[in-house]
Amino acid sequence: MQPSLQNKFLQVSSCRFLAPKSLHHKKERKAAQSALSLIRSYPERADLVDAMARLAHDETRHVIQVAHLMARRGQPASYDHGDDYAAALRAEIRVREPDRLLDRLLVFAIIEGRSAERLGLLAGALDDPRARELYAGLAADEHRHRDTFLALARDAAPAAWRTRAAGLAAIEAGILARRPVVARIH
């Protein structure tokens, strides 16, 4: 994200810090579901099954951590109305295999990378030491998750993954440019 967009995100998020927690809670649930959907779709890929089971465990732990932070602040969870950012990226996933696997891995990598960036920005701006520590830890985990997806993509399509990753990154930049900056993790 460009520095000007980072600053705008922090300004918007600082004014509405409750929104990122609620939306982050939803994001963590979706990330766990996405990891489990990859296991369901590709049970024959032992490397993917192992990595996604670990990632789903991490994301489920994040759900609990964010839920505890929300409870401490008296903020209830809310219904998930969907995410236009993730939906726009998922719309770029090709239908036929093996392209579908590659695209799913790369789209999830992009989403995790964006989440890591924004969580890190929030962590650096928070006054509450417990929340700051939590969000810094979550950002580190999201970076690791991004790298896991990228490694799986590299292994799934050694000759094509970099080119497709660059193409999807350009599409994501366009999606972000068309959206207003809001207090969301992605």
Secondary structure by P-SEA (a helix, b strand, c coil): ccaaaaaaaaaaaaacaaaaaaaaaaaaaaaaaaaaaaaaaccccaaaaaaaaaaaaaaaaaaaaaaaaaaaacbbbbbbcccaaaaaaaaacccccaaaaaaaaaaaaaaaaaaaaaaaaaaaacccaaaaaaaaaaaaaaaaaaaaaaaaaaaaccccaaaaaaaaaaaaaaaaaacccccccc
